[in-house]
């Protein structure tokens, strides 16, 4: 007789409205993959598409593919594919460069817009940054502060409203904490930033493709996200930049490149930014990665972000239930908030020897990752993760800890 949680997992998988979407991905049935918050799985259709790009578009058409195959317009075209997944209307998202480069563009541009909004007002010379952020965001914020002459104020997201004031220019925040999976209050914090007359920049790396973001609805100014996690674009896939439509004429990038020029092939010495979000482009697009991402995004056909969020919460709830049932009391501490409104799509557990424990899990076919000193991270990508493998991961974890 099968144990109760295995039976429950089978019933949940049988009733899963996204169950068929799993077949759109390359999967190893012997591996439980819970690291989609670092690198998403490969969509089955991507290799064929890239083979076509290499053999025909590059191999035969050569440079003619910039026009004939749509290479030149791909950054805006793929941006429009991503837009509905982050709650944005078309024409506000461009795919180009890396997350880090886009964070730098967005933060510096936000400071410049804040200073230009009210030339006769108070000097806005403070840049607030999430002190719990991924290290690179912190490094970039510090560099942007030096470049713009701002004082840097690192604070935890919950403390942001208390430090805002007439000197605040911009605020850089993460939607989901990369260590713990805590979901921060994007609507409330954005309102607080706007009430202070400042600009909000959101890092969506751990939320885009995993839960509703609703950038337009909440009036977010600028946002950045990677595409190789829950959007499954592949290793090193280019990032995206969101610039709210009414701010686009004032978006002043600190990295003005030729592809973001109003007339890129005019080769003019003076820079004139292109209209729209396309002014966020800098250099020549990474065509192979960009078109792999474009094909990967077809797995979203017929899928809503709301359905993904519903399954994400069900998966993480079920994993926590299994951990409570299987793992000996006191061996792990749940670092991820339990309330649904405060949880992203990952579960973080604290335990001693996290690196060694994750190593054992990998040997036994459960792939997650860890963050020093003591965090085990399990990322649940609802498009291809099921309940049976979620139950198995908790059972294997219990064995590893025993």
Secondary structure as GFF3:
##gff-version 3
##sequence-region A 1 402
A	DSSP	alpha_helix	4	14	.	.	.	ID=ss1
A	DSSP	three_ten_helix	19	24	.	.	.	ID=ss2
A	DSSP	beta_strand	32	33	.	.	.	ID=ss3
A	DSSP	alpha_helix	46	52	.	.	.	ID=ss4
A	DSSP	pi_helix	53	58	.	.	.	ID=ss5
A	DSSP	three_ten_helix	62	64	.	.	.	ID=ss6
A	DSSP	alpha_helix	65	68	.	.	.	ID=ss7
A	DSSP	alpha_helix	74	83	.	.	.	ID=ss8
A	DSSP	three_ten_helix	84	86	.	.	.	ID=ss9
A	DSSP	beta_strand	93	95	.	.	.	ID=ss10
A	DSSP	alpha_helix	99	117	.	.	.	ID=ss11
A	DSSP	beta_strand	126	130	.	.	.	ID=ss12
A	DSSP	alpha_helix	135	148	.	.	.	ID=ss13
A	DSSP	beta_strand	151	155	.	.	.	ID=ss14
A	DSSP	three_ten_helix	157	159	.	.	.	ID=ss15
A	DSSP	alpha_helix	160	163	.	.	.	ID=ss16
A	DSSP	beta_strand	168	174	.	.	.	ID=ss17
A	DSSP	alpha_helix	186	195	.	.	.	ID=ss18
A	DSSP	beta_strand	199	203	.	.	.	ID=ss19
A	DSSP	beta_strand	222	225	.	.	.	ID=ss20
A	DSSP	beta_strand	240	243	.	.	.	ID=ss21
A	DSSP	three_ten_helix	245	250	.	.	.	ID=ss22
A	DSSP	three_ten_helix	258	260	.	.	.	ID=ss23
A	DSSP	three_ten_helix	264	266	.	.	.	ID=ss24
A	DSSP	three_ten_helix	276	280	.	.	.	ID=ss25
A	DSSP	alpha_helix	287	296	.	.	.	ID=ss26
A	DSSP	three_ten_helix	297	300	.	.	.	ID=ss27
A	DSSP	alpha_helix	305	326	.	.	.	ID=ss28
A	DSSP	beta_strand	333	334	.	.	.	ID=ss29
A	DSSP	three_ten_helix	340	342	.	.	.	ID=ss30
A	DSSP	beta_strand	346	350	.	.	.	ID=ss31
A	DSSP	alpha_helix	354	363	.	.	.	ID=ss32
A	DSSP	beta_strand	366	367	.	.	.	ID=ss33
A	DSSP	beta_strand	369	371	.	.	.	ID=ss34
A	DSSP	beta_strand	375	379	.	.	.	ID=ss35
A	DSSP	alpha_helix	387	401	.	.	.	ID=ss36
###
